[in-house]
Amino acid sequence: METALYNDELIQRIERALDGMRPYLAADGGNVRVLDVTDNKTVRLELMGSCGSCPMSAMTFKGGLEEAILKAVPEIQKVEAVNITPVF
């Protein structure tokens, strides 16, 4: 079982990885928030502002946010966004 301290340290590392992406999100009126890290090492994110409704949010998530987290925090197994705009 993971300790709260370990989970806090993971979240801090995830936040640092996201901080590198936040200026780009902010330039388009958006941001991202870490909701939680599950026991199976899945990070759940919420895209905020214009990122929550942008038709490019899936590409931003996959090519930017997910990649940055997985590279900076290799213990993470999966990254999910709870509100990605579906691409039709």
C-alpha positions as CSV (number, residue, x, y, z in Angstrom):
1,M,0.0,0.0,0.0
2,E,1.3,3.5,-0.9
3,T,1.8,6.1,1.7
4,A,0.2,9.5,1.5
5,L,3.7,11.0,1.5
6,Y,4.6,9.0,-1.6
7,N,1.4,10.0,-3.3
8,D,2.0,13.7,-2.5
9,E,5.5,13.4,-4.0
10,L,4.1,11.8,-7.2
11,I,1.6,14.6,-7.5
12,Q,4.3,17.2,-7.0
13,R,6.4,15.6,-9.8
14,I,3.3,15.5,-12.1
15,E,2.5,19.2,-11.3
16,R,6.1,20.1,-12.3
17,A,5.7,18.2,-15.6
18,L,2.4,20.0,-16.3
19,D,4.0,23.4,-15.4
20,G,6.0,23.1,-18.6
21,M,2.8,22.8,-20.6
22,R,0.7,25.4,-18.7
23,P,2.1,28.5,-20.5
24,Y,0.9,27.0,-23.8
25,L,-2.5,26.1,-22.4
26,A,-2.8,29.6,-20.8
27,A,-2.0,31.3,-24.2
28,D,-5.3,29.7,-25.5
29,G,-7.3,30.4,-22.3
30,G,-6.9,27.0,-20.7
31,N,-5.3,25.1,-17.9
32,V,-5.1,21.6,-16.4
33,R,-5.8,20.3,-13.0
34,V,-4.7,17.0,-11.4
35,L,-7.7,15.3,-9.9
36,D,-6.0,12.3,-8.4
37,V,-3.6,9.4,-8.7
38,T,-5.2,6.0,-8.3
39,D,-3.7,3.0,-6.6
40,N,-2.9,1.5,-10.0
41,K,-0.9,4.6,-10.9
42,T,-3.4,6.3,-13.2
43,V,-3.4,10.1,-13.2
44,R,-6.8,11.7,-13.7
45,L,-6.7,15.2,-15.2
46,E,-9.4,17.8,-15.8
47,L,-8.9,20.2,-18.7
48,M,-10.1,23.7,-17.7
49,G,-11.1,26.9,-19.4
50,S,-11.1,26.8,-23.2
51,C,-9.2,23.5,-23.1
52,G,-12.3,21.7,-21.7
53,S,-14.3,22.5,-24.9
54,C,-11.6,22.8,-27.6
55,P,-11.8,20.4,-30.5
56,M,-8.0,20.0,-30.3
57,S,-8.1,18.9,-26.7
58,A,-7.5,15.2,-27.5
59,M,-4.3,16.1,-29.4
60,T,-3.2,18.5,-26.7
61,F,-3.8,15.8,-24.1
62,K,-2.0,12.9,-26.0
63,G,0.9,14.8,-27.5
64,G,1.5,17.2,-24.7
65,L,0.1,16.5,-21.3
66,E,0.2,12.7,-21.3
67,E,3.7,12.6,-22.9
68,A,5.1,15.1,-20.4
69,I,3.8,13.2,-17.4
70,L,4.9,9.7,-18.6
71,K,8.4,11.1,-19.4
72,A,8.8,12.9,-16.1
73,V,7.1,10.3,-13.8
74,P,7.8,6.8,-15.2
75,E,6.0,5.1,-12.3
76,I,2.7,6.4,-13.8
77,Q,1.0,3.7,-15.9
78,K,-1.8,5.7,-17.5
79,V,-3.1,9.2,-17.9
80,E,-6.8,10.0,-18.3
81,A,-8.6,13.2,-18.9
82,V,-12.2,13.3,-17.5
83,N,-13.5,15.8,-20.0
84,I,-11.8,15.5,-23.4
85,T,-13.9,16.8,-26.3
86,P,-14.6,13.8,-28.5
87,V,-13.3,14.0,-32.1
88,F,-15.9,13.1,-34.7
